[in-house]
Amino acid sequence: MQSVLGIGILAIVIMAAALLAVGMIDGNRFVTVKEEFRLSGLAKECRFVLISDLHNKVYGKKNDKVIDAIKKIRPDFIILAGDLVTSKASEDMTPGIELLKALGRDYRVYYGLGNHESKLRQCPDKFGDKFDRLKAGVRDKNIMLLENASADIPEFNIKVTGLDLDLKYFAHFRIRKIEEGYLQKVLPNCDKGRCNILIAHNPDYFEDYARWGADLVLSGHVHGGIMRLPFLGGVIAPSYKIFPKYDGGVFKSGNSVMLLGRGMGSHTIPLRFFNPAELYDVTLKPK
């Protein structure tokens, strides 16, 4: 009996060690994923890179591995779907800022806020002037920080809008229903004559983004569900919802499509299980 018990304990220890090894390996690597969409209003084909949820993660020396991967893609522009940094009072924001500044030397970058940037901005009593320092750190003619604002990419007839969603819509354990007319109140109007891209960090409100008029929604936040299981997908969302509806990948609602990035980093627990970080190589073609 004791020998059987000992074998069982040993098996559990081996499985736990193997799982930890997977978590550490997947937590320190990224893969490039290709996606292609046909969108209305687009003037001509274009290619961009989507980055979400970097959380100050560094791959290589000063993120040279990320920069090299992007150079191979040769995108027309880059979109950052929030959480470049982590909302910790003591955390150094240098890695995220340095990556964005390096990318801004060669590409236009459209930066939408995530909940971590919003925390820095909305909670100055806790974070002081950290949001202002982040804005100053990434300030560049090629970097557009979109706080409920839009930017035009005229050569492709694209209007890209960044949503700064109120923190109450990032509640734990439940999804708070979005107020009627909220998006119309805080965001510029959609332009029906253009291809409308909406950077909206929280994917839980995809149907609302679709009704607002987004042709393509770019989100993050969920980190792929931390752990991914066959057939079941992502296990847990930052809201602590188990097996979230939106965990990563492509989703459709009416005439809108959402690309939900699984993120480039992590925070709190720097582990990812069967769920490596993802950098997206996205091609858009006229519909």
C-alpha positions as CSV (number, residue, x, y, z in Angstrom):
1,M,0.0,0.0,0.0
2,Q,2.8,2.4,0.9
3,S,4.6,1.7,-2.3
4,V,1.5,2.4,-4.4
5,L,1.0,5.7,-2.4
6,G,4.6,6.6,-3.0
7,I,4.3,5.9,-6.7
8,G,1.2,8.1,-6.8
9,I,2.9,11.0,-5.0
10,L,5.9,10.7,-7.3
11,A,3.6,10.8,-10.4
12,I,1.9,13.9,-9.1
13,V,5.3,15.6,-8.4
14,I,6.5,14.7,-11.9
15,M,3.3,16.0,-13.5
16,A,3.5,19.2,-11.5
17,A,7.1,19.7,-12.5
18,A,6.3,19.1,-16.1
19,L,3.4,21.6,-16.0
20,L,5.6,24.2,-14.3
21,A,8.2,23.7,-17.1
22,V,5.6,24.2,-19.7
23,G,4.4,27.3,-18.0
24,M,7.9,28.8,-17.8
25,I,8.7,27.9,-21.4
26,D,5.4,29.2,-22.8
27,G,5.8,32.3,-20.6
28,N,9.1,33.2,-22.2
29,R,8.5,32.6,-25.9
30,F,6.2,34.1,-28.6
31,V,5.0,32.9,-32.0
32,T,3.9,34.8,-35.0
33,V,0.3,34.2,-36.2
34,K,-0.9,35.2,-39.6
35,E,-4.5,36.4,-40.1
36,E,-6.3,37.8,-43.2
37,F,-9.6,39.7,-43.5
38,R,-11.6,41.2,-46.3
39,L,-13.2,44.5,-45.2
40,S,-15.6,46.9,-46.6
41,G,-14.4,50.5,-47.3
42,L,-10.7,49.5,-47.7
43,A,-9.0,51.3,-50.6
44,K,-6.3,48.7,-51.1
45,E,-4.5,45.9,-49.5
46,C,-2.4,46.6,-46.4
47,R,-0.5,44.7,-43.8
48,F,-0.1,45.5,-40.1
49,V,1.2,44.0,-36.9
50,L,-1.0,43.6,-33.8
51,I,0.6,43.7,-30.3
52,S,-1.4,43.4,-27.1
53,D,-0.6,43.0,-23.4
54,L,3.1,43.3,-23.5
55,H,3.2,44.2,-19.8
56,N,6.8,45.3,-20.0
57,K,7.9,41.8,-21.2
58,V,11.4,41.6,-22.8
59,Y,12.4,39.1,-25.4
60,G,16.1,39.1,-26.0
61,K,18.0,42.3,-25.5
62,K,15.7,45.3,-25.3
63,N,13.1,43.3,-27.2
64,D,15.3,42.8,-30.2
65,K,13.6,39.5,-31.0
66,V,10.2,41.3,-31.3
67,I,11.7,44.0,-33.4
68,D,13.4,41.5,-35.7
69,A,10.2,39.5,-36.1
70,I,8.3,42.7,-37.1
71,K,11.0,43.7,-39.6
72,K,10.5,40.4,-41.3
73,I,6.8,41.1,-41.7
74,R,7.5,44.6,-43.1
75,P,4.1,46.0,-42.0
76,D,2.6,49.3,-43.2
77,F,1.8,50.2,-39.6
78,I,1.5,48.7,-36.1
79,I,-1.4,48.6,-33.7
80,L,-1.0,48.2,-30.0
81,A,-4.2,47.0,-28.3
82,G,-3.4,48.1,-24.7
83,D,-1.5,47.1,-21.7
84,L,2.0,48.1,-22.9
85,V,2.9,48.3,-19.2
86,T,1.5,47.0,-15.9
87,S,-0.3,49.2,-13.3
88,K,2.2,48.7,-10.4
89,A,3.4,51.7,-8.6
90,S,6.9,50.3,-8.3
91,E,7.3,48.9,-11.8
92,D,9.8,50.4,-14.2
93,M,8.0,51.2,-17.5
94,T,11.3,51.5,-19.5
95,P,11.0,48.1,-21.4
96,G,7.6,49.0,-22.8
97,I,8.5,52.5,-23.6
98,E,11.8,51.6,-25.2
99,L,10.1,49.0,-27.5
100,L,7.4,51.5,-28.6
101,K,10.0,54.2,-29.3
102,A,12.1,51.8,-31.3
103,L,9.2,50.8,-33.4
104,G,8.2,54.4,-33.9
105,R,11.5,55.1,-35.7
106,D,10.4,52.9,-38.6
107,Y,6.6,52.6,-38.4
108,R,3.5,54.5,-37.6
109,V,2.1,53.1,-34.4
110,Y,-1.6,53.4,-33.2
111,Y,-1.8,52.9,-29.5
112,G,-5.1,52.2,-27.8
113,L,-5.3,52.0,-24.0
114,G,-5.8,48.9,-21.9
115,N,-7.1,48.7,-18.4
116,H,-3.6,49.0,-16.9
117,E,-3.0,52.4,-18.6
118,S,-6.5,53.4,-17.6
119,K,-5.7,52.6,-14.0
120,L,-2.6,54.8,-14.1
121,R,-4.7,57.6,-15.5
122,Q,-7.8,57.2,-13.3
123,C,-6.0,56.5,-10.0
124,P,-3.4,59.3,-9.5
125,D,-3.7,58.9,-5.7
126,K,-2.1,55.5,-6.1
127,F,0.2,56.0,-9.2
128,G,1.0,59.7,-9.0
129,D,2.0,61.1,-12.4
130,K,2.9,57.7,-13.9
131,F,0.4,58.0,-16.7
132,D,1.8,61.4,-17.7
133,R,5.3,60.0,-17.6
134,L,4.2,57.1,-19.9
135,K,2.7,59.6,-22.4
136,A,5.8,61.7,-22.3
137,G,8.0,58.6,-22.7
138,V,6.2,57.4,-25.9
139,R,5.6,60.9,-27.4
140,D,6.7,60.8,-31.0
141,K,5.5,62.0,-34.4
142,N,4.9,58.4,-35.5
143,I,3.1,57.2,-32.3
144,M,-0.6,58.1,-32.0
145,L,-2.0,57.5,-28.5
146,L,-5.7,57.2,-29.1
147,E,-7.7,58.1,-25.9
148,N,-11.3,57.9,-27.2
149,A,-10.0,59.5,-30.4
150,S,-9.4,58.6,-34.0
151,A,-6.7,58.8,-36.6
152,D,-6.9,58.5,-40.4
153,I,-4.8,56.3,-42.6
154,P,-5.8,57.9,-45.9
155,E,-3.8,55.8,-48.3
156,F,-5.9,52.8,-47.2
157,N,-9.1,54.7,-46.4
158,I,-8.9,53.5,-42.8
159,K,-10.2,55.3,-39.7
160,V,-8.7,53.8,-36.6
161,T,-10.3,54.6,-33.2
162,G,-9.0,53.9,-29.8
163,L,-11.5,53.2,-26.9
164,D,-10.5,54.1,-23.4
165,L,-13.1,52.0,-21.6
166,D,-14.1,53.1,-18.1
167,L,-12.6,50.8,-15.4
168,K,-16.1,49.8,-14.1
169,Y,-16.4,47.7,-17.3
170,F,-13.4,45.6,-16.2
171,A,-15.2,44.3,-13.0
172,H,-14.2,40.9,-11.6
173,F,-16.5,37.8,-11.5
174,R,-19.2,39.4,-13.8
175,I,-19.6,41.3,-17.0
176,R,-21.3,44.6,-16.4
177,K,-23.8,45.5,-19.1
178,I,-22.6,48.5,-21.0
179,E,-24.8,51.7,-20.6
180,E,-27.1,52.5,-23.5
181,G,-25.4,55.0,-25.8
182,Y,-22.1,54.8,-23.9
183,L,-19.9,54.2,-27.0
184,Q,-21.7,56.9,-29.0
185,K,-21.1,59.3,-26.1
186,V,-17.4,58.7,-25.6
187,L,-16.2,57.8,-29.1
188,P,-16.1,59.8,-32.4
189,N,-18.7,58.7,-34.9
190,C,-18.0,55.9,-37.4
191,D,-17.4,57.0,-40.9
192,K,-19.6,54.9,-43.2
193,G,-17.4,55.8,-46.2
194,R,-14.2,54.3,-44.6
195,C,-13.0,51.1,-43.2
196,N,-13.4,51.5,-39.4
197,I,-10.9,49.8,-37.1
198,L,-11.7,50.0,-33.4
199,I,-9.0,49.3,-30.8
200,A,-11.0,48.0,-27.8
201,H,-9.0,46.3,-25.1
202,N,-11.8,44.4,-23.5
203,P,-13.4,41.8,-25.8
204,D,-16.5,41.2,-23.7
205,Y,-18.4,44.0,-25.4
206,F,-17.8,42.8,-29.0
207,E,-21.5,42.9,-29.9
208,D,-21.7,46.5,-28.7
209,Y,-18.6,47.4,-30.8
210,A,-20.2,45.8,-33.8
211,R,-23.4,47.9,-33.3
212,W,-21.3,51.0,-33.0
213,G,-20.1,50.2,-36.5
214,A,-16.7,48.7,-36.3
215,D,-15.6,46.7,-39.3
216,L,-12.6,45.2,-37.4
217,V,-12.2,45.2,-33.6
218,L,-8.8,44.6,-32.2
219,S,-8.7,43.4,-28.5
220,G,-6.6,41.8,-25.9
221,H,-6.9,41.6,-22.1
222,V,-7.6,37.9,-21.7
223,H,-4.1,36.6,-22.3
224,G,-5.5,33.5,-24.1
225,G,-7.1,32.3,-20.9
226,I,-3.6,31.8,-19.2
227,M,-3.9,28.0,-19.8
228,R,-5.4,26.5,-23.0
229,L,-7.0,23.1,-23.1
230,P,-8.0,21.0,-26.1
231,F,-11.6,21.6,-27.2
232,L,-12.2,23.8,-24.2
233,G,-10.0,26.8,-25.0
234,G,-8.8,29.4,-22.5
235,V,-9.4,28.4,-18.9
236,I,-9.7,31.7,-17.0
237,A,-10.1,35.4,-17.9
238,P,-8.7,38.4,-15.8
239,S,-12.3,38.8,-14.6
240,Y,-11.9,35.4,-13.0
241,K,-14.6,34.0,-15.4
242,I,-13.9,30.3,-16.1
243,F,-13.8,29.3,-19.8
244,P,-14.6,32.8,-21.2
245,K,-16.6,33.1,-24.4
246,Y,-13.8,35.3,-25.9
247,D,-10.4,33.9,-25.2
248,G,-8.4,34.5,-28.3
249,G,-8.5,34.3,-32.1
250,V,-11.2,35.4,-34.5
251,F,-14.9,36.1,-33.8
252,K,-17.7,37.5,-35.9
253,S,-20.9,39.4,-35.2
254,G,-23.0,40.6,-38.1
255,N,-20.7,42.5,-40.5
256,S,-18.0,42.9,-37.9
257,V,-15.0,40.8,-37.1
258,M,-12.8,40.8,-34.0
259,L,-9.2,39.7,-33.7
260,L,-8.6,39.0,-30.0
261,G,-4.8,38.9,-29.3
262,R,-3.6,36.4,-26.8
263,G,-1.0,38.8,-25.6
264,M,2.8,39.1,-25.6
265,G,3.3,39.1,-21.9
266,S,1.8,38.5,-18.5
267,H,1.6,40.0,-15.0
268,T,1.2,38.8,-11.4
269,I,2.1,35.2,-12.3
270,P,4.5,35.1,-15.3
271,L,3.4,31.7,-16.5
272,R,1.5,30.6,-19.6
273,F,0.4,27.0,-20.1
274,F,0.1,25.5,-23.6
275,N,-0.5,29.1,-24.6
276,P,2.6,30.9,-25.9
277,A,2.6,34.7,-26.5
278,E,1.4,35.7,-29.9
279,L,2.5,38.5,-32.3
280,Y,0.0,39.0,-35.2
281,D,0.8,39.5,-38.9
282,V,-2.5,40.8,-40.3
283,T,-3.3,41.3,-44.0
284,L,-6.4,43.4,-44.9
285,K,-7.9,43.1,-48.4
286,P,-10.8,45.1,-49.9
287,K,-14.1,43.2,-49.7
